[in-house]
Amino acid sequence: MTGAISPDRRRFLTAGAAVLGAAASAQLWLPGTARAAENALPDGVFSLGVASGDPLPDGIVLWTRLAPDPLNGGGMPDEVVPVQWEIAEDERFRKTARRGVAQARPEYGHSVHVDVRGLRPDRSYWYRFRVGGQISPPGRTRTAPHPRGKGGSLRIALASCQNWQHGYFTPYADMLDQDPDFVLFVGDYIYESTPSSAGPRRHEGAGEPYTLEQYRNRYAQYRSDPDLAAMHANAPWVVTFDDHEVDNDWAGEIPQDPAKQPHDAFVARLTAAFQAYYEHMPVRASAVPDGPHIQMYRRLEFGRLARLNVLDTRQFRTDQATTQEGAQSPSMTMLGAEQKQWLLDGLHDSPARWNIVASQIMMAETDLQIGDGKLWYYDAWDGYQVERNALLGEFADIRNPVVLSGDRHLTMISDLRTDYSDPESDVVGAEFVGTSISSNGDQDQAAFHAQWDPLMPDNPHWKLIDAHRGYHLFDIDRHGIDAQVRVVDTVVRPTASASTLARLRVENGRPGVELA
């Protein structure tokens, strides 16, 4: 894969309307039997756009959801609808690679997940859908490199935490210009909070979502953001969830407020939230929920250059500690025994130059107490000290471990150390905690630094902290990782100016991160 801004994507963006018009008149790719089976449908079935995800060397997931009335349950008839799909080697769809028919089923919100195989590694493809005489906007995607490919480069955009009510998703407009090979989204795609008029945009509905239809409506609102929709249509995504896709700070089958959400009610809420998540994400059938459970941790390979381990730090964790003593209990687990062993096996057995861990929450320590003693965030890895420290001990024997995280609504870039009580302990890796897309809105930078700069001496592993909105961009090759902190000047207006706040470097074979 390449980090350069590709001419084919630029042509694709500028010629999108022409391509769509040409597609409307080109019916030869549509199976005749499928055309005959279609019933009349409402206009606007592709209101939620298109997306792709989880790239393989020979495959990709293509996604759409039929929803002519997206904020009111979808608006589709209660019947199975055949949807034609096509993926091509060129943006004008003159050289078809694969085509077929998928079934949009009402029990899955008329979402479509096509797991296309038989593609070529490390190349761009274009795709589209058709149903009832309506044709979707075209999408562009990319496959992973050949499994034995050792060279090349990889460009990853790290994103998280997009709160509709806190601002517009303006960082995606800049991300689109940077042309990443894929977007890694590590959680808080939606927020479950009640509608409020305090910010620049207001959540739909009358309260928090609890039912499947309510979650569907909330996802549909978020997907209506034009910058988010464009980014989905122009690069594959690798996604995982954090807490706000369900309920703030939930753990396992325990809600934030057990006194207000009985166990059975919260299990029903988990079931609804996970199904809506699956319906709106470009993930494989392995992620079809089983009631209140969904398989989200998984591994993706990018040749011999990078192995990506995507974690699930919500479903298998024990309830958060409330004291330092509790945080240091050996019984506390973030990953659960099975996922932890899966992660360790994948790290130790990896043939890749870079071993990347996608963690929804921060792994490096955050000591909030100035001077002697410690004060931690218990919802992060700090609340699971024994498991975190054991994992960092394993990192000493792992080739180039790098953790990519979210959740904090801040940029926090750190060295990973084996013992945070000892500032001289071994550095075993690097962590990039990406800032939010919009959550916390346009923060007061002077107030942020007045609060956080005094904590720097107690956290000497921090290399950079910042509170601008944006995302992180990584250019990876065999020699190192060049990272950019890309920020925007505002999210309270629908357009913004972007810039590089900082550049950092991780060298092959040298644990830790340095300002470039």
Buried (B, 14 or more C-beta within 10 A) or exposed (E): BBBEEBEEBEEBBEBBEEBBEBBEEBEEBBEEEBBEEBEEBBEBBBBBBBBBBBBBBBBBBBBBBBBBBBBEBBBBBEEEBBBBBBBBBBBBBEEEBBBEBBEBEBEBBBBBBBBBEEBEBBEBBBBBBBBBBBBBBBBBBBBBBBBEBEEBBBBBBBBBBBBBBBBBBBBBBBBBEBBBBBBBBBBBBBBBBEBEEEBBBEBBBEEBBBEBBBBBBBBBBBBBBEBBBBBBBBBBBBBBBBBBBBBBBBBBBBBBEEEEBEEEEBBBBBBBBBBBBBBBBBBBEEBBBEEBBBBBBBEBBBBBBBBBBBBBBBBBBBBBBEEBEBBBBEEBBBBBEEBBEBBBEBBEEBEBBBBBBBBBBBBBBBBBEEEEEBEBBBBBBBBBBBBBBEBBEBBEEBBBBBBBBBBBBBBBBBBBBBEBEEEEBBBBBBBBBBBBBBBBBBBEEEEBBEEBEEBEEBBBBBBBBBBBBBBBBBBBBEEBBBBBBBBBBBBBEBEBEBEEBBEBBBBBEEBBBEEE
